[in-house]
Amino acid sequence: MPSLANIKSISYLKSDAAQISEDLERNGNPFIITKNGEASMVIEGIKQYQEKKAVIAALKVMALGEKERLQGKGISVAESRAQLLAARENRK
């Protein structure tokens, strides 16, 4: 959770965008931007954004796999291991 120091007004964003960018690069903590005293947006660094997107993609893959498992699709662990072993052998 961002610290209170990372809650800034939209006027601060307009006048100090370069400072926000530097702070994001330095410590990676996102900024909450307020408009008329209400939270309006969150600004985060590209590294944090990319990490979040990767986690979301992995969670989607896991959810899809779980859905298929519950539907009886897929293969057993033993079958999976056998397939991996066969693939390794074919590469040699």
Buried (B, 14 or more C-beta within 10 A) or exposed (E): EEEEEBEBBEEBBEEEEEEBEEBBEEEEBBBBBBEEEEEEEEBBBEEEEEEEEEEEEEEEEEEEEEEEEEEEEEEEEEEEEEEEEEEEEEEE
